[in-house]
Amino acid sequence: MTMNKIKHHLTDALLMGYAAGTLPEAFNLVVATHISMCDTCRAALAGYDAVGGEVMLDSDPVSMAEDALATAMSRISATRFTAPAKPKRAAGIFPAPLREYTGGDLDSVKWRRVGGGVSQMVLPTASGASVRLLRIPAGTAVPDHGHRGLELTLVLQGAFVDETDRFAAGDIEIANEDLNHTPVAEAGMDCICLAATDAPLRFNGFMPRLAQRFIGI
């Protein structure tokens, strides 16, 4: 899935962290999903991968066993290779990285209502950050909130607007402690997002704060 009209992209810091393998799994999933949708960020990542390769070439050599090459060639010779099947473009809105976590597309998601018409599905990842799918009904606002850490929100379907801009399919919003906002899903289509956070949100209303302990955001 490639989208050429994406306006909001990953930062250099996130791309470098992804290339170096230093991001939490939850952030890796959001980054990988966006990259699969975005030509611009995919090309930028290739550049960082190339830089990483050059750094490895400049690293100090490590001693190996005398028979290491012969052993590797022997294992290669013993392996039977088959030509990979031509990949088929999957229908739906979930790119391949996300499908590996959900087991399918939108119809496979087991939504759980979290209030105000919004539903979520938390995806299993390692510690350090959490990631969830969010379904925000068209015209619905997410409660006004700030952030205690970093939040990445990737739009998969529909669009939302907040105090900063409009975010449509393929766009990613990167929020930190400086941002307070009230995202509102545009009319016409439910907004489906993939959102990762490394700290709880800071809701400004009493009821959302009360519900927060039960929904884990």
N, C-alpha and C positions, 0 to 999 in steps of 0.2 A: 504494500500500500504506500503510494507516494503522493504527497500533496505539495503543490508548487506555490500555494498562496499563504503559506504559514508566515505569520508576522512576528511571533514571539518564540525565541530560540533559547537553547541552553547557553549558559555562560562558559567562558574558557575554563574556569576553575572546575566546573562540573565535568566537562569533557576530559580534562586532564586527569581528574580523579577517577573517572570511569576507565580511561586507558591504563592508568597505573594500578587499578584494582583496589583503590583505597576507600571507595564509597560503601556505605551499608547496603545490604542486599535490596532493601526496599527502594532506595534511591537508584540502584543499578537497574531495577525493573522499569522504573519510570523513564530513565535515560534511554535504555535499550528500546523501549516501546516508541519513544519520540524519534529516535534515530531511524527506526524502521519506516517512519512516516515522512521524514524530512531530509531532502537532498542536501540542503545547506549544512546541517549538523553532521550528516554522515560523511561528507567530504572533509569537514574540519576534523572529525575524529580520525580519519585516515592520516591526516597530517601529524596528529599527536602520536599515533601508532608508529609512524615512520621515525619521528624523533626518538621515541622509546627504543626502537631498534638500533639507532645510531649510538645511543647511550650504552646499550648492551655491548656493542662492538668495541667501545672504548674501555670496557670494564677489564679488570685484571683477569688473566686466564686462570682456570681452575684445573688442577691435575686430575687425570682420569686413568682408569685401569688400562693396561697395554692392549687388552683384547676388546676394548669398548666398541671400536668401530666394527670389528668382525662380528661381535655379538649382535649389534644393531642391524647389520646387513643380513645376518642369518634370520633374525626375527622378521624382517621385511620380506625376505624370500619365502618364508613359511606362511605368510599371510595371503589369503585369497581375496583379491579385490574385484568388486563388481561395479560397473558404471552406475552412478547414482541416477535415480529416476528423475525425469524432468519435473521440477516443482510445479505444483498447480496453485494458482492464486485462489486463496480461500475466500469464500463469500462471507460477508458480515463486516463488523466494525472493529474487531479485535485483531491487531497485528500478531504475528507469530510469537514474539516474546511473552505477550500477555496470555495467549492461548495455552501456553505451557503451564501457567499457574491456575487457570480457570477450568481447563479441560474442555474448552469449546468456546463458543461465541456468547453473545448476549443472552440467548435463551437458556444457557447452562448456569447462569448466575443465580445463586440462592440469596435473594435480597432479604434484609432485615430492616424493618422500619425503625427510624431513630427519632421521629417527631417532625412535625411541620410538613408532612408529606415526603420528606427526604428518606431514602433508603440507602443501605450500605452493605457491602460484603467485604470483610477483612480477609486479606490473603496471607497465607502462612509464609513468614520470612524469618531470618535470623535476627537476633537482638541488635539494637543500635538505632533502629527506626522501624516504623510500621507503615503499611500501605493498604489502601482500601479502594474499592470501586464505589462511586457515589452516583446515585440517580436522583436528580433534582427535577421535579415536575416543571414543565414550561410555565413561566411566570412566577415561580416561587423563589423567595429570597432565603439564603442561608443566614442564620443569625449573625449579627454584627460581632466581629471578633478580631483579636490580634494574635500574635505568635510569640511563643517563648523560645523558638528555635527556627529551623528552616522547614518550609513547606513547598513541595513541588506539586503542582496541579496540572495535569495534562488532559485536555479535552479530547474525547473520542467521538462524541456525537453532540449535535446541537451547539449551543454557545452560551456564554454568560458574560455579564458586564459588571464591573465594580468601579470604585472610585479612580482606578488607574487607566482602564482601557476595556476593550472588547476582546474576548478570547473565544475563538471558534475551533473547529476540529483540527487537530494537529498542533495548536498553540499550547505553550506551556507557561504558566505563571509561576514565578519564583518569589516567594514571600519570606521576609525575615522579621526580626523584632520591630522594625521601623514601620511596618504596614498594619494599619487597621482598616478593615473593609467589610462590605456587605455584598457578597456576590449574588446576582439575580439571574436566574435562567431566562433566556429570551423566550418569547411566546412562540408557539407553533410546534415545538418539539422538545421532549424531555432532554435535559443535558446529562450526558454520561461522562464522568471524569474518573481518572486514576490519580489518586492523591497520596503522597508520602510525607510523613512528618517525623522529625527526630525529637520532638517534645510536644506536650499537650498544648492545644490551642488555648487562648485566653478570651473566653466569651465575656461580653460586656453586660449581658442580660442575666437576671436571676434564674429564670427557668432553664435556659441552656446550660448554665453552670451547674444547676441541680441535676440535670440529665447527663452531664458529662461523665460522671463516675460509672454510669451504666453502659454508655455507648463507646467509651474508650478513645475518644478523639482528643 
